[in-house]
């Protein structure tokens, strides 16, 4: 695995927002499919549902976004990643202990970085400076997109 995208970047790919152009450009630079892990499954889908609640998108747009994500899985743009949960949780606790009190990282951010590390990703794609700092501290290339 080369790159790993956080859920916000993936959400911007599938439901247009202020960050979509940057997300699309970032995806275009990837030479390998981006992994989707269990946390993406929940977080991206829930983010799309929250956008409906906030009246940012319609239910039809949400469904179109979810179908586009499924199509990209079927077409190999994205690939299911299955890092062992115990390894992800161990890595997440390690990253939290090492960095949360200095970087101010949040649980979901830590879990994404831990999943990327366990999957053997080299690059971490995010819009979030704190998450990029955590990914860098974990040895990943992590430019803020």
MIDRENRO-609701 format. One record per residue: residue number from 1; residue in one letter; chain; x, y, z of N, C-alpha, C, O in turn. Coordinates in Angstrom, 2 decimals. Example, Ala and Ser with C-alpha at 12.3 -4.5 7.8 and 13.67 -1.06 7.14 Angstrom:
2
{rec 1; "a"; "A"; {13.19; -5.69; 7.80}; {12.30; -4.50; 7.80}; {13.20; -3.30; 7.80}; {14.24; -3.32; 8.46}} {rec 2; "s"; "A"; {12.85; -2.25; 7.08}; {13.67; -1.06; 7.14}; {12.90; 0.03; 7.87}; {13.41; 1.14; 8.04}} 
END
This chain:
145
{rec 1; "x"; "A"; {0.84; -1.19; 0.00}; {0.00; 0.00; 0.00}; {0.88; 1.24; 0.00}; {1.84; 1.34; 0.76}} {rec 2; "x"; "A"; {0.55; 2.14; -0.82}; {1.32; 3.37; -0.90}; {0.67; 4.48; -0.09}; {1.27; 4.99; 0.86}} {rec 3; "x"; "A"; {-0.55; 4.87; -0.46}; {-1.22; 5.97; 0.22}; {-2.38; 5.51; 1.07}; {-2.93; 4.43; 0.86}} {rec 4; "x"; "A"; {-2.75; 6.35; 2.02}; {-3.90; 6.12; 2.89}; {-4.57; 7.47; 3.07}; {-3.92; 8.43; 3.50}} {rec 5; "x"; "A"; {-5.84; 7.57; 2.75}; {-6.58; 8.83; 2.89}; {-7.44; 8.80; 4.14}; {-8.05; 7.78; 4.46}} {rec 6; "x"; "A"; {-7.49; 9.90; 4.85}; {-8.40; 9.95; 5.99}; {-9.84; 10.09; 5.49}; {-10.08; 10.33; 4.30}} {rec 7; "x"; "A"; {-10.77; 9.95; 6.39}; {-12.19; 9.92; 6.01}; {-12.66; 11.25; 5.44}; {-13.50; 11.26; 4.54}} {rec 8; "x"; "A"; {-12.17; 12.36; 5.94}; {-12.60; 13.67; 5.43}; {-12.22; 13.83; 3.97}; {-13.00; 14.37; 3.18}} {rec 9; "x"; "A"; {-11.03; 13.38; 3.61}; {-10.61; 13.49; 2.22}; {-11.48; 12.60; 1.34}; {-11.92; 13.01; 0.26}} {rec 10; "x"; "A"; {-11.74; 11.38; 1.79}; {-12.61; 10.49; 1.02}; {-14.01; 11.06; 0.89}; {-14.62; 10.99; -0.18}} {rec 11; "x"; "A"; {-14.53; 11.63; 1.95}; {-15.87; 12.22; 1.91}; {-15.91; 13.35; 0.89}; {-16.90; 13.49; 0.17}} {rec 12; "x"; "A"; {-14.87; 14.14; 0.82}; {-14.82; 15.24; -0.16}; {-14.76; 14.71; -1.59}; {-15.19; 15.39; -2.52}} {rec 13; "x"; "A"; {-14.22; 13.51; -1.78}; {-14.20; 12.90; -3.11}; {-15.60; 12.52; -3.58}; {-15.91; 12.61; -4.76}} {rec 14; "x"; "A"; {-16.44; 12.11; -2.64}; {-17.73; 11.54; -3.01}; {-18.92; 12.46; -2.79}; {-20.01; 12.20; -3.31}} {rec 15; "x"; "A"; {-18.75; 13.53; -2.04}; {-19.82; 14.52; -1.85}; {-19.17; 15.89; -1.97}; {-18.52; 16.36; -1.03}} {rec 16; "x"; "A"; {-19.34; 16.55; -3.10}; {-18.63; 17.80; -3.36}; {-18.78; 18.82; -2.23}; {-19.86; 19.06; -1.70}} {rec 17; "x"; "A"; {-17.63; 19.41; -1.89}; {-17.57; 20.46; -0.88}; {-16.39; 21.36; -1.21}; {-15.84; 21.28; -2.30}} {rec 18; "x"; "A"; {-16.02; 22.21; -0.29}; {-14.94; 23.18; -0.54}; {-13.59; 22.53; -0.79}; {-12.69; 23.16; -1.35}} {rec 19; "x"; "A"; {-13.42; 21.28; -0.39}; {-12.13; 20.59; -0.52}; {-12.07; 19.60; -1.68}; {-11.03; 18.99; -1.91}} {rec 20; "x"; "A"; {-13.15; 19.45; -2.41}; {-13.23; 18.42; -3.44}; {-12.13; 18.53; -4.49}; {-11.53; 17.52; -4.86}} {rec 21; "x"; "A"; {-11.86; 19.72; -4.99}; {-10.84; 19.88; -6.03}; {-9.48; 19.37; -5.55}; {-8.77; 18.71; -6.30}} {rec 22; "x"; "A"; {-9.14; 19.69; -4.30}; {-7.86; 19.21; -3.75}; {-7.87; 17.70; -3.58}; {-6.86; 17.04; -3.84}} {rec 23; "x"; "A"; {-9.00; 17.15; -3.16}; {-9.10; 15.70; -2.98}; {-8.96; 14.96; -4.31}; {-8.27; 13.95; -4.40}} {rec 24; "x"; "A"; {-9.62; 15.48; -5.33}; {-9.54; 14.86; -6.66}; {-8.12; 14.93; -7.20}; {-7.62; 13.95; -7.75}} {rec 25; "x"; "A"; {-7.46; 16.07; -7.04}; {-6.08; 16.21; -7.49}; {-5.17; 15.23; -6.76}; {-4.27; 14.64; -7.35}} {rec 26; "x"; "A"; {-5.40; 15.08; -5.48}; {-4.60; 14.16; -4.67}; {-4.81; 12.72; -5.13}; {-3.85; 11.96; -5.26}} {rec 27; "x"; "A"; {-6.04; 12.34; -5.37}; {-6.33; 10.98; -5.83}; {-5.68; 10.73; -7.18}; {-5.20; 9.63; -7.44}} {rec 28; "x"; "A"; {-5.67; 11.74; -8.04}; {-5.07; 11.59; -9.35}; {-3.57; 11.32; -9.31}; {-3.02; 10.78; -10.28}} {rec 29; "x"; "A"; {-2.91; 11.66; -8.24}; {-1.47; 11.45; -8.09}; {-1.14; 10.06; -7.55}; {0.03; 9.67; -7.51}} {rec 30; "x"; "A"; {-2.15; 9.30; -7.12}; {-1.91; 7.99; -6.53}; {-1.69; 6.95; -7.62}; {-2.46; 6.87; -8.58}} {rec 31; "x"; "A"; {-0.66; 6.16; -7.47}; {-0.37; 5.11; -8.45}; {-1.02; 3.78; -8.08}; {-1.11; 2.88; -8.91}} {rec 32; "x"; "A"; {-1.45; 3.67; -6.85}; {-2.09; 2.44; -6.37}; {-3.44; 2.78; -5.77}; {-3.68; 3.92; -5.38}} {rec 33; "x"; "A"; {-4.34; 1.78; -5.70}; {-5.65; 2.03; -5.07}; {-5.49; 2.44; -3.60}; {-4.57; 1.99; -2.91}} {rec 34; "x"; "A"; {-6.38; 3.29; -3.15}; {-6.40; 3.68; -1.74}; {-7.18; 2.64; -0.94}; {-8.23; 2.18; -1.40}} {rec 35; "x"; "A"; {-6.69; 2.27; 0.23}; {-7.42; 1.31; 1.06}; {-8.61; 1.96; 1.77}; {-8.58; 3.12; 2.15}} {rec 36; "x"; "A"; {-9.65; 1.16; 1.92}; {-10.80; 1.51; 2.73}; {-10.85; 0.47; 3.85}; {-10.95; -0.73; 3.59}} {rec 37; "x"; "A"; {-10.77; 0.94; 5.09}; {-10.81; 0.02; 6.24}; {-12.13; 0.20; 6.98}; {-12.94; 1.06; 6.62}} {rec 38; "x"; "A"; {-12.34; -0.59; 7.99}; {-13.61; -0.59; 8.72}; {-13.98; 0.80; 9.24}; {-15.15; 1.15; 9.24}} {rec 39; "x"; "A"; {-13.01; 1.57; 9.67}; {-13.33; 2.89; 10.21}; {-13.81; 3.84; 9.11}; {-14.67; 4.68; 9.36}} {rec 40; "x"; "A"; {-13.27; 3.70; 7.90}; {-13.78; 4.47; 6.77}; {-15.24; 4.11; 6.49}; {-16.08; 4.98; 6.25}} {rec 41; "x"; "A"; {-15.50; 2.81; 6.54}; {-16.85; 2.35; 6.22}; {-17.88; 3.09; 7.06}; {-18.90; 3.55; 6.55}} {rec 42; "x"; "A"; {-17.62; 3.20; 8.34}; {-18.54; 3.89; 9.24}; {-18.45; 5.40; 9.08}; {-19.46; 6.08; 8.92}} {rec 43; "x"; "A"; {-17.24; 5.92; 9.14}; {-17.07; 7.37; 9.20}; {-17.53; 8.08; 7.91}; {-18.20; 9.11; 7.99}} {rec 44; "x"; "A"; {-17.18; 7.55; 6.76}; {-17.57; 8.20; 5.51}; {-19.08; 8.12; 5.31}; {-19.72; 9.12; 4.98}} {rec 45; "x"; "A"; {-19.63; 6.95; 5.53}; {-21.08; 6.81; 5.36}; {-21.84; 7.71; 6.34}; {-22.81; 8.36; 5.96}} {rec 46; "x"; "A"; {-21.39; 7.74; 7.59}; {-22.06; 8.58; 8.57}; {-21.90; 10.06; 8.23}; {-22.84; 10.84; 8.41}} {rec 47; "x"; "A"; {-20.73; 10.46; 7.75}; {-20.52; 11.86; 7.36}; {-21.49; 12.26; 6.25}; {-22.02; 13.37; 6.25}} {rec 48; "x"; "A"; {-21.72; 11.36; 5.31}; {-22.67; 11.66; 4.24}; {-24.09; 11.78; 4.79}; {-24.86; 12.64; 4.36}} {rec 49; "x"; "A"; {-24.43; 10.93; 5.74}; {-25.76; 11.01; 6.36}; {-25.90; 12.29; 7.17}; {-26.98; 12.90; 7.19}} {rec 50; "x"; "A"; {-24.83; 12.71; 7.83}; {-24.87; 13.98; 8.57}; {-25.02; 15.17; 7.63}; {-25.66; 16.16; 7.99}} {rec 51; "x"; "A"; {-24.45; 15.07; 6.45}; {-24.62; 16.16; 5.49}; {-26.08; 16.28; 5.07}; {-26.56; 17.39; 4.81}} {rec 52; "x"; "A"; {-26.79; 15.17; 5.01}; {-28.23; 15.23; 4.74}; {-28.93; 15.92; 5.91}; {-29.74; 16.82; 5.70}} {rec 53; "x"; "A"; {-28.62; 15.51; 7.12}; {-29.22; 16.12; 8.31}; {-29.00; 17.63; 8.35}; {-29.90; 18.39; 8.71}} {rec 54; "x"; "A"; {-27.80; 18.05; 7.97}; {-27.46; 19.47; 7.99}; {-27.98; 20.21; 6.75}; {-27.76; 21.42; 6.60}} {rec 55; "x"; "A"; {-28.65; 19.48; 5.89}; {-29.20; 20.02; 4.63}; {-28.11; 20.55; 3.69}; {-28.34; 21.49; 2.93}} {rec 56; "x"; "A"; {-26.94; 19.94; 3.75}; {-25.85; 20.27; 2.84}; {-26.00; 19.52; 1.52}; {-25.59; 20.00; 0.46}} {rec 57; "x"; "A"; {-26.58; 18.32; 1.60}; {-26.88; 17.52; 0.42}; {-28.25; 16.87; 0.61}; {-28.77; 16.82; 1.72}} {rec 58; "x"; "A"; {-28.82; 16.39; -0.48}; {-30.10; 15.69; -0.40}; {-29.87; 14.20; -0.20}; {-28.74; 13.72; -0.33}} {rec 59; "x"; "A"; {-30.92; 13.49; 0.10}; {-30.82; 12.03; 0.20}; {-30.39; 11.41; -1.13}; {-29.61; 10.46; -1.17}} {rec 60; "x"; "A"; {-30.91; 11.96; -2.21}; {-30.53; 11.46; -3.54}; {-29.03; 11.68; -3.79}; {-28.37; 10.80; -4.34}} {rec 61; "x"; "A"; {-28.51; 12.83; -3.38}; {-27.07; 13.08; -3.52}; {-26.26; 12.14; -2.64}; {-25.21; 11.64; -3.05}} {rec 62; "x"; "A"; {-26.75; 11.89; -1.43}; {-26.08; 10.93; -0.55}; {-26.02; 9.57; -1.21}; {-24.96; 8.93; -1.23}} {rec 63; "x"; "A"; {-27.14; 9.12; -1.76}; {-27.18; 7.81; -2.40}; {-26.25; 7.75; -3.61}; {-25.59; 6.74; -3.84}} {rec 64; "x"; "A"; {-26.21; 8.83; -4.38}; {-25.29; 8.91; -5.51}; {-23.85; 8.80; -5.04}; {-23.03; 8.11; -5.65}} {rec 65; "x"; "A"; {-23.53; 9.50; -3.95}; {-22.18; 9.45; -3.38}; {-21.82; 8.06; -2.90}; {-20.73; 7.57; -3.17}} {rec 66; "x"; "A"; {-22.74; 7.41; -2.19}; {-22.48; 6.05; -1.71}; {-22.31; 5.07; -2.87}; {-21.46; 4.19; -2.82}} {rec 67; "x"; "A"; {-23.11; 5.24; -3.91}; {-22.98; 4.38; -5.09}; {-21.67; 4.62; -5.83}; {-21.07; 3.67; -6.35}} {rec 68; "x"; "A"; {-21.22; 5.86; -5.88}; {-19.93; 6.16; -6.50}; {-18.78; 5.52; -5.73}; {-17.83; 5.01; -6.33}} {rec 69; "x"; "A"; {-18.87; 5.53; -4.41}; {-17.86; 4.87; -3.59}; {-17.84; 3.37; -3.88}; {-16.78; 2.78; -4.04}} {rec 70; "x"; "A"; {-19.02; 2.76; -3.94}; {-19.10; 1.33; -4.25}; {-18.56; 1.03; -5.65}; {-17.90; 0.01; -5.85}} {rec 71; "x"; "A"; {-18.84; 1.91; -6.60}; {-18.33; 1.72; -7.96}; {-16.80; 1.78; -7.97}; {-16.15; 1.00; -8.66}} {rec 72; "x"; "A"; {-16.23; 2.71; -7.22}; {-14.77; 2.81; -7.16}; {-14.15; 1.59; -6.48}; {-13.04; 1.19; -6.83}} {rec 73; "x"; "A"; {-14.84; 1.00; -5.53}; {-14.38; -0.27; -4.96}; {-14.41; -1.37; -6.01}; {-13.46; -2.14; -6.15}} {rec 74; "x"; "A"; {-15.50; -1.43; -6.76}; {-15.64; -2.46; -7.79}; {-14.63; -2.28; -8.92}; {-14.17; -3.26; -9.50}} {rec 75; "x"; "A"; {-14.28; -1.04; -9.22}; {-13.36; -0.74; -10.32}; {-11.89; -0.70; -9.91}; {-11.03; -0.47; -10.76}} {rec 76; "x"; "A"; {-11.60; -0.91; -8.63}; {-10.21; -0.95; -8.18}; {-9.57; 0.39; -7.89}; {-8.36; 0.45; -7.67}} {rec 77; "x"; "A"; {-10.36; 1.47; -7.88}; {-9.82; 2.78; -7.48}; {-9.54; 2.75; -5.97}; {-8.57; 3.32; -5.48}} {rec 78; "x"; "A"; {-10.43; 2.07; -5.27}; {-10.30; 1.83; -3.83}; {-10.22; 0.32; -3.62}; {-10.68; -0.45; -4.46}} {rec 79; "x"; "A"; {-9.63; -0.09; -2.52}; {-9.52; -1.51; -2.21}; {-9.79; -1.70; -0.72}; {-9.38; -0.88; 0.11}} {rec 80; "x"; "A"; {-10.49; -2.78; -0.39}; {-10.75; -3.07; 1.02}; {-9.44; -3.44; 1.70}; {-8.73; -4.35; 1.26}} {rec 81; "x"; "A"; {-9.14; -2.74; 2.78}; {-7.98; -3.06; 3.60}; {-8.48; -3.68; 4.90}; {-9.46; -3.21; 5.47}} {rec 82; "x"; "A"; {-7.81; -4.71; 5.36}; {-8.25; -5.40; 6.58}; {-7.10; -5.54; 7.58}; {-6.64; -6.65; 7.84}} {rec 83; "x"; "A"; {-6.65; -4.42; 8.13}; {-5.59; -4.53; 9.13}; {-6.16; -5.21; 10.39}; {-7.29; -4.92; 10.78}} {rec 84; "x"; "A"; {-5.40; -6.10; 11.01}; {-5.90; -6.76; 12.23}; {-6.25; -5.72; 13.31}; {-5.44; -4.86; 13.65}} {rec 85; "x"; "A"; {-7.46; -5.83; 13.82}; {-7.95; -4.85; 14.78}; {-7.06; -4.75; 16.01}; {-6.80; -3.65; 16.49}} {rec 86; "x"; "A"; {-6.58; -5.86; 16.53}; {-5.73; -5.80; 17.72}; {-4.44; -5.04; 17.44}; {-3.94; -4.31; 18.30}} {rec 87; "x"; "A"; {-3.90; -5.20; 16.24}; {-2.68; -4.45; 15.88}; {-2.98; -2.97; 15.74}; {-2.18; -2.13; 16.16}} {rec 88; "x"; "A"; {-4.12; -2.63; 15.14}; {-4.50; -1.22; 15.00}; {-4.69; -0.59; 16.37}; {-4.20; 0.52; 16.62}} {rec 89; "x"; "A"; {-5.38; -1.28; 17.26}; {-5.61; -0.72; 18.60}; {-4.32; -0.59; 19.39}; {-4.14; 0.39; 20.12}} {rec 90; "x"; "A"; {-3.42; -1.54; 19.25}; {-2.13; -1.45; 19.93}; {-1.33; -0.27; 19.40}; {-0.75; 0.50; 20.17}} {rec 91; "x"; "A"; {-1.30; -0.13; 18.09}; {-0.59; 1.01; 17.47}; {-1.25; 2.33; 17.85}; {-0.56; 3.32; 18.10}} {rec 92; "x"; "A"; {-2.57; 2.35; 17.90}; {-3.28; 3.58; 18.28}; {-2.94; 3.99; 19.70}; {-2.70; 5.17; 19.96}} {rec 93; "x"; "A"; {-2.92; 3.05; 20.61}; {-2.57; 3.37; 22.00}; {-1.14; 3.87; 22.08}; {-0.85; 4.81; 22.83}} {rec 94; "x"; "A"; {-0.26; 3.25; 21.33}; {1.15; 3.68; 21.32}; {1.26; 5.11; 20.80}; {1.96; 5.93; 21.39}} {rec 95; "x"; "A"; {0.59; 5.42; 19.69}; {0.63; 6.76; 19.13}; {0.01; 7.78; 20.08}; {0.51; 8.90; 20.21}} {rec 96; "x"; "A"; {-1.07; 7.40; 20.74}; {-1.72; 8.29; 21.70}; {-0.76; 8.61; 22.85}; {-0.59; 9.77; 23.23}} {rec 97; "x"; "A"; {-0.14; 7.57; 23.40}; {0.77; 7.76; 24.53}; {1.97; 8.63; 24.14}; {2.44; 9.43; 24.94}} {rec 98; "x"; "A"; {2.45; 8.46; 22.92}; {3.62; 9.21; 22.48}; {3.31; 10.66; 22.08}; {4.16; 11.53; 22.24}} {rec 99; "x"; "A"; {2.09; 10.92; 21.58}; {1.89; 12.20; 20.91}; {0.65; 13.01; 21.28}; {0.63; 14.22; 21.02}} {rec 100; "x"; "A"; {-0.36; 12.43; 21.88}; {-1.60; 13.19; 22.08}; {-1.43; 14.39; 22.98}; {-2.06; 15.43; 22.76}} {rec 101; "x"; "A"; {-0.60; 14.28; 23.98}; {-0.45; 15.43; 24.89}; {0.35; 16.57; 24.27}; {0.32; 17.69; 24.79}} {rec 102; "x"; "A"; {1.06; 16.32; 23.18}; {1.79; 17.39; 22.52}; {1.16; 17.82; 21.19}; {1.32; 18.97; 20.77}} {rec 103; "x"; "A"; {0.44; 16.90; 20.53}; {-0.14; 17.23; 19.22}; {-1.65; 17.49; 19.28}; {-2.21; 18.04; 18.33}} {rec 104; "x"; "A"; {-2.30; 17.11; 20.36}; {-3.73; 17.34; 20.48}; {-4.56; 16.49; 19.52}; {-5.57; 16.95; 18.98}} {rec 105; "x"; "A"; {-4.14; 15.26; 19.31}; {-4.82; 14.40; 18.34}; {-6.08; 13.77; 18.92}; {-6.17; 13.51; 20.12}} {rec 106; "x"; "A"; {-7.05; 13.54; 18.03}; {-8.34; 12.97; 18.41}; {-8.37; 11.47; 18.13}; {-7.56; 10.95; 17.36}} {rec 107; "x"; "A"; {-9.31; 10.79; 18.78}; {-9.39; 9.32; 18.67}; {-9.45; 8.83; 17.23}; {-8.67; 7.96; 16.85}} {rec 108; "x"; "A"; {-10.37; 9.36; 16.43}; {-10.52; 8.87; 15.07}; {-9.27; 9.15; 14.24}; {-8.88; 8.35; 13.39}} {rec 109; "x"; "A"; {-8.64; 10.29; 14.48}; {-7.39; 10.60; 13.77}; {-6.31; 9.58; 14.11}; {-5.58; 9.12; 13.24}} {rec 110; "x"; "A"; {-6.22; 9.25; 15.39}; {-5.23; 8.28; 15.84}; {-5.51; 6.91; 15.22}; {-4.59; 6.23; 14.78}} {rec 111; "x"; "A"; {-6.77; 6.51; 15.18}; {-7.11; 5.22; 14.60}; {-6.77; 5.16; 13.11}; {-6.29; 4.13; 12.64}} {rec 112; "x"; "A"; {-7.00; 6.24; 12.37}; {-6.65; 6.25; 10.95}; {-5.14; 6.14; 10.76}; {-4.67; 5.37; 9.92}} {rec 113; "x"; "A"; {-4.38; 6.89; 11.52}; {-2.92; 6.81; 11.39}; {-2.45; 5.41; 11.77}; {-1.59; 4.85; 11.10}} {rec 114; "x"; "A"; {-3.00; 4.86; 12.83}; {-2.61; 3.51; 13.24}; {-2.93; 2.49; 12.15}; {-2.13; 1.60; 11.87}} {rec 115; "x"; "A"; {-4.10; 2.61; 11.53}; {-4.47; 1.69; 10.44}; {-3.49; 1.82; 9.28}; {-3.09; 0.83; 8.68}} {rec 116; "x"; "A"; {-3.12; 3.05; 8.95}; {-2.17; 3.28; 7.86}; {-0.82; 2.63; 8.17}; {-0.21; 2.02; 7.29}} {rec 117; "x"; "A"; {-0.36; 2.77; 9.40}; {0.91; 2.17; 9.81}; {0.83; 0.64; 9.71}; {1.72; 0.01; 9.15}} {rec 118; "x"; "A"; {-0.23; 0.07; 10.25}; {-0.37; -1.39; 10.24}; {-0.48; -1.93; 8.82}; {0.03; -3.01; 8.53}} {rec 119; "x"; "A"; {-1.13; -1.19; 7.93}; {-1.24; -1.61; 6.53}; {0.07; -1.46; 5.77}; {0.22; -2.01; 4.68}} {rec 120; "x"; "A"; {1.01; -0.73; 6.33}; {2.28; -0.52; 5.65}; {2.25; 0.61; 4.63}; {3.06; 0.63; 3.71}} {rec 121; "x"; "A"; {1.32; 1.54; 4.80}; {1.25; 2.69; 3.91}; {2.49; 3.55; 4.08}; {3.10; 3.59; 5.15}} {rec 122; "x"; "A"; {2.85; 4.24; 3.01}; {4.00; 5.15; 3.07}; {3.57; 6.60; 3.18}; {4.29; 7.42; 3.73}} {rec 123; "x"; "A"; {2.38; 6.90; 2.66}; {1.90; 8.29; 2.61}; {0.53; 8.38; 3.27}; {-0.30; 7.48; 3.14}} {rec 124; "x"; "A"; {0.30; 9.48; 3.97}; {-0.98; 9.72; 4.63}; {-1.57; 11.00; 4.06}; {-0.93; 12.06; 4.09}} {rec 125; "x"; "A"; {-2.79; 10.91; 3.54}; {-3.43; 12.02; 2.84}; {-4.53; 12.62; 3.72}; {-5.47; 11.93; 4.11}} {rec 126; "x"; "A"; {-4.39; 13.90; 4.03}; {-5.34; 14.56; 4.92}; {-5.36; 16.06; 4.68}; {-4.40; 16.62; 4.15}} {rec 127; "x"; "A"; {-6.44; 16.69; 5.07}; {-6.54; 18.15; 5.09}; {-6.15; 18.70; 6.46}; {-5.96; 19.91; 6.60}} {rec 128; "x"; "A"; {-6.02; 17.85; 7.46}; {-5.89; 18.21; 8.86}; {-4.42; 18.27; 9.30}; {-3.72; 17.26; 9.26}} {rec 129; "x"; "A"; {-3.98; 19.44; 9.71}; {-2.58; 19.64; 10.12}; {-2.20; 18.74; 11.30}; {-1.13; 18.13; 11.27}} {rec 130; "x"; "A"; {-3.03; 18.65; 12.33}; {-2.69; 17.81; 13.49}; {-2.56; 16.35; 13.10}; {-1.65; 15.65; 13.56}} {rec 131; "x"; "A"; {-3.47; 15.89; 12.27}; {-3.41; 14.50; 11.84}; {-2.16; 14.27; 10.98}; {-1.52; 13.23; 11.09}} {rec 132; "x"; "A"; {-1.82; 15.23; 10.14}; {-0.60; 15.13; 9.34}; {0.63; 15.09; 10.24}; {1.57; 14.34; 9.98}} {rec 133; "x"; "A"; {0.63; 15.89; 11.31}; {1.75; 15.87; 12.24}; {1.88; 14.51; 12.93}; {2.99; 14.01; 13.12}} {rec 134; "x"; "A"; {0.76; 13.93; 13.30}; {0.79; 12.60; 13.92}; {1.30; 11.57; 12.92}; {2.13; 10.72; 13.27}} {rec 135; "x"; "A"; {0.82; 11.63; 11.69}; {1.27; 10.68; 10.68}; {2.77; 10.84; 10.42}; {3.49; 9.85; 10.28}} {rec 136; "x"; "A"; {3.24; 12.06; 10.37}; {4.69; 12.29; 10.20}; {5.48; 11.71; 11.36}; {6.54; 11.11; 11.16}} {rec 137; "x"; "A"; {4.97; 11.90; 12.56}; {5.64; 11.36; 13.75}; {5.68; 9.82; 13.70}; {6.55; 9.19; 14.30}} {rec 138; "x"; "A"; {4.73; 9.23; 12.99}; {4.69; 7.77; 12.86}; {5.54; 7.29; 11.68}; {5.59; 6.09; 11.40}} {rec 139; "x"; "A"; {6.22; 8.22; 11.01}; {7.11; 7.84; 9.92}; {6.50; 7.86; 8.53}; {7.12; 7.41; 7.57}} {rec 140; "x"; "A"; {5.28; 8.39; 8.43}; {4.62; 8.46; 7.13}; {4.90; 9.81; 6.47}; {5.11; 10.81; 7.16}} {rec 141; "x"; "A"; {4.89; 9.84; 5.16}; {4.94; 11.09; 4.42}; {3.54; 11.67; 4.53}; {2.58; 11.01; 4.15}} {rec 142; "x"; "A"; {3.41; 12.89; 5.04}; {2.08; 13.40; 5.34}; {1.95; 14.89; 5.03}; {1.85; 15.71; 5.94}} {rec 143; "x"; "A"; {1.94; 15.23; 3.75}; {1.69; 16.63; 3.42}; {0.22; 16.96; 3.65}; {-0.65; 16.12; 3.42}} {rec 144; "x"; "A"; {-0.06; 18.15; 4.10}; {-1.46; 18.57; 4.19}; {-1.88; 18.86; 2.76}; {-1.28; 19.70; 2.09}} {rec 145; "x"; "A"; {-2.91; 18.18; 2.31}; {-3.35; 18.29; 0.93}; {-4.08; 19.60; 0.71}; {-4.53; 19.88; -0.40}} 
END
